[in-house]
Amino acid sequence: MTYELTFKRQALKTMVKLPRSEGQRVLEQLQKLAESPGRPDIDVKALRGRPGYRLRVGNMRVVFERDDERRHIAVLRIAPRGQVYRQ
């Protein structure tokens, strides 16, 4: 069963601004994540010190929350590695 993907406004704005090839890679990894969050071929780790997870796609990081009961993934933020964890 696949998970439903939703994007916060900030994440969606960043997706639109990414170069086409990089945006496509991020989208492909998010689709893999939605198909099966436990796949070993995607680089997902739990965040420390706060709720949520991060997905690594090259130099980009995708911060998201996952609700297994509702089968829902909310993409909160997409940014380069050095900037994604700043609030």
N, C-alpha and C positions, 0 to 999 in steps of 0.2 A: 504494500500500500504506500502510495506516495503522500508526502506532506504538502500542505498548501504553503506557498511562499507569499509573504507580503513585505513591502518595502516602506520604511519611514521616508518622509519627504527628503530628508538630508541624504539618505543613501541613494534614492532615486536620482537626485540632482547630480551626485557624483558619478553614477553610472552613465548618465547622458554625456558628461564632460570627458569621460575616459576616451583615449584613442580607440578606434574601432576594434583592433585586434586584442587589446587588453580587456576591453569591455566584454568581448566575445568569450575570452578565457574565463573571466569571472562568472559570466552567465552559465557557461558549461559546467563549471564546478558547483554552482548553486543548484543546477538541475540534478546533478549526481547526488548532491546532499539531500535534495527533496525526495529522490527515489528511494534512498536508503541511507539514513544518517550514520549508520555503523560501518560503512564501507571502509576497508583498509587502504584503498588507493587515494583517499582524500585526506588532507592534513588538517584535522580538527582537534582542538584542545580546549579544555574548560579554562575559563579565566580564573585567575587567583584574586581573592579579595573582593570580588563582586560576582553577581550572577551572570550567566551567559557563556558563550563559546566564541572562539575565533576560528575562521577558516583562512588558511594561507594559500594564496594564489600568486606565485612569483614574489614580487616585492609588495604586493597589495595584501591587505588584511580585511576580512569581512567579519564584523562583530554581529552576532545574532543571538536570539533567545529561541529555545525550542520547547514546545509543549507537546509531550508525547501522548497525553490523553486526547487532546483535540487534533493531533497530527498537524501541527502548525509551526512554521518557522518564520519569525519576524526578523528581517534584516534591519539592524539598527544603524550601522555605520560602515562605510567603505572608504579606506584611505591608505596611503603608503605606510609602511611598517613604523616609521618614526613618529607618525602623527596620529595614528588611529586610537591610541589609548589615552590621549589627552582629552580632558573634558572641557 
